[in-house]
Structures are given as structure tokens and as C-alpha cells.
Amino acid sequence: MEYKKIIRCALSLLALFAVSFYFIREFQKNWMNIHAFALNLDWRFVVLSFAAIAVTYLLATYGWFLTVNALSDRKITFSASVATVNTGNLTKYIPGKVWSYAFQMYWLADAGFSKSLILYVNLVNLYVALITSTILGLSYLIFSPAKFLGALPPYLLAAFVLFDLWFIKFHAIFFKRFISAFNRTFKREIGYYETPTRLLLRLHLINFTAAFFFGLGAYLLCFGIGFAVDRGTMLLIMSSMMIADVMGFVAVIVPGGLGVRESVMYLLLSGASSAALALILPIATRIVSMIVDIFLGSIGFLLLRQYSMSKKTVTGRVGDK
């Protein structure tokens, strides 16, 4: 098992080095344009960008909260969901991208939530988050001045929409077969939980809204760092933020999608915006996103401490009796 961990870490570092090398090379090629750009921070828009990205994460947490309560006899409060999900998000920069799920399972085990349920809840929310970000991102890309994918976006959009409609209709079959294959492959015992179609539709609405705010955060940050962009470029910026985030997650061996998300944003923005914007904005959005992670994760950690103290108090009183 140890050698597998070493191989995963080595692959993560190799992938991170490769995308970092590409990004640094693009910086060097366009250094004159970047050097000519005068960074002019407007903190009002930086704060608005921070708020928009924070709303994205809280909406995702709300979707997780709804799913747990819909599929389990036990209930969890929204504040406990914020504590569990956002504290766990601090681990996403560790190679493997499963540590946040492990944290959720560990923390909620004492509350009577099964590991199988937590994995299933995350599987449902992960699918909905990825598909909605992809669909909305491609929709914006079609009406933007993007050149990277050429005439492909409308066909990709149609394919993803059709697949998602099929999924909503036949999600039970999909999940049962997927979980069965997963259990055979990884020797696990994840159970299937009957998922109402109404819940899936609510999750789609929540995640479409979250994806919109995520893209809006990137657009607002343009003004926060001194770029003025027109309406067409606005759609491209929001699209690049959504699609790049999906690609960053799909790159499972890269911790937090570091480098991958920035490279995809650059590829989508290059040719339709200034070189300075295409290179600086991905880094700026990464910084703001990480600050949001730390901010919400710190709030979650404080909430966890409160819950831990309350558990100890209750245990102590019972013991005294």
C-alpha cells in the first residue's frame, strides 16, 4: 500500500510540475504585455468577488444539507453542514481529493450517519455540480468571442443536456449500476438510496445558481484588478471559470486542480482577450478562491469546536449521573 501512495504522490507532483511549467512558459512569452499592465486594485469589486465565490460554496453546502436530510432518517442542521463540508474542503489541496469525504465520514459517524450514506450524498452532489457547471459554462461559451474550441461547443452542449435529461429520468438505473461496478472494483459496500426526482431537480437549480455566482466572481474580479471588459468578454470569463473548475476537478491526481484550472482558463481566454487578462485573471481567481476556502473553513472549524465541546458537556453530565 505504501508504494501506491508514493506513486500517487509522484504522479501528482509530476502533473503539477507539467502544468506549472506550461503556465510559466506562457508568462515568459507574454511578459512584455503583463509588465505593461498597471495593477490597480479596486477593493470594492474584490470584496464583491469574494462574496460571490463564498455564495457559491454555501449554495453547494446547502445542496449537500438537503440531500443528507432527504435520504436519511437522521437530520442535520445547516450550521452543522457548514462545519462539516467547509472544514473538509480545506483538505482538497492534498493529493487524492478524497480526504474531505473521509473527514465527513469520520465526523458524522458519532451522529449515526453511515459511511455509505455520506459517500452516496457526495456522489449525487458531485455529479449535479459538474454537469450544471459544464452546461452553463458551454451555454455562455457559445455566445462569447471564444476561439479555442471553434464550432464544437453547441454539439458538446447538446450532448451534455441530453445525457442529463436521460440521467434525471433514469437516475436509479444509473446509480445502481455505477455503485455495483464501484463496489466490485474497489471491494466496498456502498448502498443505493432511493433518490426522488424532485430532489435532483432542486439540486440542479441550486447548482446552476452556484455556477452562475462562481462565474460572476471571476467577472467582478476583473474590475477588482483593473481590467474593464465588455459584455461579450464577460460571458467568456464566466464560462472559462466554470469549465476550468470542472477540468480542475476531473484532473484527480492534481491537488485542488492547481495549475490545471489556471491553464484551462488561459486557453479559453487567449485569443479573445488581452494576454495580460488571460494570464493574470486565473491566478487572481485562484487566490480569491483559496482565501474563501480558508475563511469558510475557519468558520467551519470554530463550529466544529463548539459541537465538540457540547458533546463533551453532555457526556460529562451523563457520566456524573
PyMOL commands that set and color helices and strands:
alter all, ss='L'
color gray80, all
select helices_A, chain A and resi 2-29+31-36+43-71+78-93+99-109+115-142+153-186+197-224+231-250+255-257+260-269+275-320
alter helices_A, ss='H'
color red, helices_A
deselect
rebuild
show_as cartoon
